[in-house]
Amino acid sequence: MGILPFVAELGLIDHHCHGVLCTDSTRAEFESLLLEADEVSALGGTLFDSAIGFAVRRWCAPLLDLPRHASAEEYLERRNSLHVTEVSRTFLMASGIHTFLVDGGFQPERLVSGDELASLTGAAAHEIVRLEVLAESLHGAVSPASFLSEVRSRLASTSAVGAKSVAAYRVGLALPGVRPADADVVAAVAAWESGRLADPVVITWLAWEALDAGLPLQFHVGYGDSDIDLHRCDPSLLTPFLRATAGLGVPVLLLHNYPFHRQAGYLAQVFPHVFCDLGLATHGLGHQAPRVFAEALEIVPYGKFLFSSDAFALPELYYLGALLFRQALSDFLADGLRRDAFVEEDAHRIARLIASENAARVYEL
């Protein structure tokens, strides 16, 4: 089934993404960046033999003037014959994303900045501040007693439109529903020895502080690289925290969510300040994206679901994230129209909500 014309024409707000590489990549690096794998395994064969690998060959190859389903070797040879900026601009322009909300806190030395990303296409870019990186930048630079006031000052004065927590990677998502006392946070900061923040008291406090500052707060949820324990990334573990923060009236956004996308939809339904997306799973699933996308939308109100790519390093991921999102949304809406679940005017409105209007409202863009 093709993409519905009114979906194909939608401009997108990508409410969670990263920069693209500044330099060309080797085949091994390219393959590992397609997925969440740390490296290509000789035991498992090429990562092009995956849903997203075949999606690159089917959908990305023609944008580089190659035939559909060109081989991986042909694709990478053609890609590396072009300037990295030209490749990035090609895929970013084709994505139809007009606004990027960029988390630049992960491996910034490898990637272009948010402003540089936007300049490639004439789009807009806004910063998402990563809380753990903010805390780590202050650790050792200020006293434990000054740490709290400095974090509060930075959050109060930031130009970022939102904040992000990677608690899932550091301590899991079972954050308590009680704000840590300042004295306990000072003690935890004083006991913090390594550069990498992995203290549940400090991480929970950072989440509360972001909400106090009025910053929409993103949480990584669900699968990621091998640094996570997946069973600790179920969003239902956040229930006490969500229950305790509902009265603040500041949005909490659950990112990615696969394979917990149904739990995320439930949380977005029952808590007024919770929103969700399907994130990197959309392009990671390739041709299977429409099936899981429909599952993600089973019970979530359509005003609580957003588009994001979580594209990192490879510009192809922006393009595929947007393309496969449009295909999945089209299939969902076409099925609803066929079943007389809603009329075409409703389908147009749902598409606008998910593509950009929900994000514009949540982040006050």
C-alpha positions in Angstrom: 0.0 0.0 0.0 1.4 3.4 -0.9 1.6 6.4 1.4 -1.5 8.5 1.5 -1.0 11.9 -0.2 -1.9 13.9 2.8 0.6 11.9 4.9 3.3 12.2 2.3 2.9 16.0 2.4 3.2 16.4 6.2 6.0 18.3 7.7 7.5 16.5 10.7 8.8 17.6 14.0 11.4 15.1 15.1 11.1 15.4 18.9 14.1 13.2 19.7 17.2 12.8 17.6 21.0 13.2 17.5 23.6 14.6 15.1 25.1 12.9 12.1 28.7 11.8 11.5 31.2 14.4 10.5 33.3 11.9 8.5 32.8 8.8 6.3 32.5 5.5 8.1 33.9 2.1 7.4 31.7 -0.8 6.6 32.0 -2.3 10.1 31.1 1.1 11.7 28.2 1.7 9.3 26.7 -1.8 10.0 27.0 -1.4 13.7 25.3 2.0 13.6 22.3 0.6 11.7 21.3 -1.3 14.8 22.1 -1.2 18.5 24.9 -3.7 18.1 28.3 -2.8 19.5 30.1 -4.5 16.6 29.6 -6.8 13.7 30.0 -10.4 14.8 31.6 -13.0 12.6 29.3 -15.5 14.2 26.2 -13.7 13.1 27.2 -12.5 9.6 26.6 -9.1 8.1 24.1 -6.8 9.8 22.8 -5.8 6.3 20.9 -9.1 6.7 18.3 -7.4 8.9 15.1 -5.6 8.4 16.8 -2.2 8.4 19.7 -3.5 6.2 17.2 -4.4 3.5 15.4 -1.1 4.0 18.6 0.8 3.3 19.1 -1.2 0.1 15.5 -0.7 -1.0 14.8 2.9 0.0 18.1 4.7 0.4 19.9 3.3 -2.7 17.8 5.2 -5.2 18.6 8.5 -3.4 22.2 7.9 -4.3 21.4 7.1 -7.9 21.6 3.3 -7.4 18.9 0.8 -8.4 16.5 -0.5 -5.7 18.0 -3.4 -3.8 21.6 -2.6 -4.8 24.0 -4.8 -3.0 25.6 -3.6 0.3 29.0 -3.4 -1.5 27.6 -1.2 -4.3 25.8 0.9 -1.8 28.8 1.6 0.4 31.1 2.2 -2.5 28.7 4.8 -4.0 28.1 6.4 -0.6 31.8 6.8 0.1 32.4 8.3 -3.3 30.3 11.3 -2.3 31.2 14.0 0.2 29.8 13.2 3.7 28.0 16.6 3.8 26.3 15.8 0.4 25.1 12.4 1.7 23.8 13.9 4.9 22.0 16.8 3.1 20.4 14.3 0.6 18.8 12.1 3.2 17.8 15.0 5.6 16.1 16.9 2.8 14.2 13.8 1.7 13.0 13.2 5.2 10.6 16.1 5.3 11.6 17.0 8.9 11.4 20.7 9.4 12.2 20.8 13.2 14.8 18.8 15.1 14.9 18.5 18.9 18.5 17.4 19.4 20.1 15.5 22.3 23.7 16.3 21.8 24.9 14.7 25.0 26.0 11.4 23.5 29.4 11.2 21.7 29.3 14.9 20.6 32.9 14.7 19.4 31.8 12.4 16.5 28.7 14.3 15.4 27.6 17.6 14.0 25.8 20.0 16.4 22.1 20.6 16.3 22.7 24.0 14.6 24.9 22.3 12.0 22.3 19.6 11.5 19.6 22.2 10.9 21.8 24.3 8.6 22.1 21.3 6.2 18.4 21.7 5.3 17.4 25.1 6.4 15.4 23.5 9.2 15.0 24.6 12.8 16.8 23.0 15.7 16.3 23.1 19.5 18.4 21.6 22.2 17.4 18.8 24.6 19.7 18.9 27.7 20.8 15.5 28.9 20.6 15.6 32.7 23.3 13.0 33.5 25.8 14.8 31.2 25.0 18.1 32.9 25.6 16.6 36.3 28.8 15.0 35.2 30.1 18.3 33.8 29.7 19.8 37.3 31.0 16.9 39.3 34.4 17.8 40.7 34.1 21.4 39.4 31.9 22.5 42.3 31.5 21.4 45.9 28.8 18.9 46.8 26.9 21.7 48.6 27.1 23.9 45.6 26.2 21.2 43.1 22.4 21.5 43.8 22.2 25.3 43.3 24.4 25.1 40.2 22.2 22.4 38.6 19.1 24.5 39.4 20.7 27.6 38.0 21.7 25.8 34.7 18.2 24.3 34.3 16.5 27.7 35.0 18.6 29.5 32.5 18.9 26.9 29.7 17.7 27.7 26.2 16.8 24.0 25.8 13.1 23.2 25.1 13.3 19.9 27.1 15.5 17.6 29.2 16.3 13.9 28.9 17.2 11.3 31.4 19.1 8.1 30.6 18.1 6.6 34.0 17.3 3.4 32.1 21.0 3.0 31.3 22.3 4.0 34.7 19.9 2.7 37.4 16.8 1.4 35.6 13.4 3.0 35.5 12.1 2.1 39.0 12.4 5.7 40.2 10.7 6.3 43.5 7.6 8.5 43.8 9.3 10.7 46.4 11.5 13.7 45.8 15.0 13.1 47.4 15.8 15.4 50.2 18.6 18.0 49.5 20.7 16.6 52.3 20.5 13.1 50.8 21.5 14.5 47.3 24.5 16.3 48.8 25.6 13.1 50.5 25.3 11.1 47.3 27.3 13.7 45.4 30.0 13.6 48.0 30.2 9.8 47.8 30.2 9.9 43.9 33.7 8.8 42.9 33.7 7.9 39.2 33.0 10.2 36.3 29.9 8.3 35.2 26.8 9.1 37.2 25.0 6.0 38.3 23.5 7.0 41.7 19.7 6.5 42.0 19.3 9.4 44.4 21.1 11.9 42.2 19.4 10.7 39.0 15.9 10.8 40.6 16.6 14.3 41.9 17.7 15.5 38.5 14.4 14.3 37.0 12.4 16.2 39.7 14.5 19.3 39.1 13.9 19.3 35.3 10.2 19.2 36.0 10.5 21.9 38.6 12.2 24.0 35.9 9.2 23.4 33.6 11.2 21.4 31.1 9.4 18.6 29.3 11.2 15.5 30.5 12.2 12.6 28.1 13.0 9.1 29.4 14.8 6.5 27.3 12.6 3.4 27.5 13.0 0.0 26.0 15.8 -1.4 24.0 19.1 0.2 23.4 22.7 -0.9 23.2 24.3 -3.6 25.3 24.8 -1.2 28.2 21.2 -1.6 29.4 19.4 -4.4 31.3 16.2 -4.6 29.3 14.0 -5.8 32.1 14.8 -2.6 34.0 13.7 -0.5 31.0 9.9 -1.3 31.2 8.1 2.0 31.5 5.6 0.6 33.9 8.4 0.7 36.5 8.0 4.5 36.3 4.5 4.4 37.6 5.2 5.7 41.2 7.2 8.5 39.7 4.5 9.4 37.2 1.8 9.2 39.8 3.8 11.6 42.0 4.6 14.1 39.3 1.2 14.3 37.6 0.2 17.3 39.6 3.2 19.4 38.3 1.6 19.7 34.9 4.9 19.3 33.0 5.0 16.7 30.2 6.9 13.4 30.6 7.8 11.7 27.3 8.5 8.0 27.0 11.0 7.5 24.1 11.2 4.4 21.8 9.4 2.0 24.1 9.8 -1.2 22.0 9.1 -3.9 23.1 7.1 -2.2 25.8 5.1 0.0 23.4 1.8 -1.2 24.7 2.8 -0.4 28.3 3.8 3.1 27.2 0.5 3.6 25.5 -1.3 2.6 28.7 0.7 5.1 30.7 0.0 7.8 28.2 -3.7 7.1 28.5 -4.0 7.1 32.3 -1.6 9.9 33.2 -2.5 13.4 31.9 1.2 14.5 31.5 2.6 11.4 29.8 3.3 11.1 26.1 5.0 8.4 24.0 6.5 7.5 20.6 7.9 4.5 18.8 11.2 6.1 18.1 14.1 4.1 16.7 12.0 1.0 16.5 10.2 2.5 13.5 13.2 2.3 11.2 14.7 -0.6 13.0 11.7 -2.7 12.1 11.9 -2.0 8.4 9.0 -3.4 6.4 7.5 -4.6 9.7 7.0 -1.1 11.1 3.2 -0.8 10.2 2.4 -3.9 12.4 4.1 -2.6 15.5 3.0 1.0 14.9 -0.6 -0.2 15.0 0.1 -2.0 18.2 1.6 1.2 19.7 -1.6 3.1 18.8 -4.0 0.5 20.2 -5.1 2.4 23.3 -3.0 5.6 23.4 -5.0 8.8 22.7 -3.9 10.2 19.4 -3.1 13.6 21.1 -0.5 11.8 23.2 1.7 10.1 20.5 4.6 11.9 18.8 7.0 11.3 15.9 10.7 10.8 16.5 13.5 9.1 14.7 16.2 8.8 17.4 18.5 9.0 14.4 22.1 8.8 15.4 25.2 9.2 13.3 23.8 7.9 9.9 21.6 10.4 8.0 19.9 7.3 6.4 18.2 6.8 9.8 16.5 10.2 9.6 15.2 9.4 6.1 14.1 5.8 7.0 12.6 6.9 10.3 10.4 9.5 8.5 9.6 7.3 5.5 8.6 4.2 7.5 6.7 6.4 9.9 4.7 7.8 7.0 4.1 4.3 5.6 3.0 3.0 9.0 0.7 6.0 9.7 -0.8 5.7 6.2 -1.5 2.0 6.7 -3.1 2.7 10.1 -5.3 5.5 8.8 -6.3 3.6 5.6 -7.3 0.6 7.6 -9.4 2.9 9.9 -11.1 4.5 6.9 -11.8 1.1 5.4 -13.4 -0.1 8.6 -15.4 3.2 9.0 -13.6 3.8 12.3 -13.4 7.5 11.4 -14.0 9.8 8.4 -11.3 11.3 6.2 -11.4 14.6 8.0 -10.5 12.8 11.2 -7.7 10.9 9.5 -6.2 14.2 8.3 -6.4 15.6 11.9 -4.9 12.5 13.5 -2.0 12.6 11.0 -1.3 16.3 11.8 -1.4 15.6 15.5 1.1 12.8 15.4 3.4 14.3 12.8 3.9 17.7 14.4 1.1 19.3 16.4 1.5 17.2 19.5 5.2 18.0 19.7 4.6 21.7 19.0 2.1 21.8 21.9 4.2 19.8 24.4 7.4 21.7 23.8 5.7 25.0 23.2 7.4 25.5 19.8 
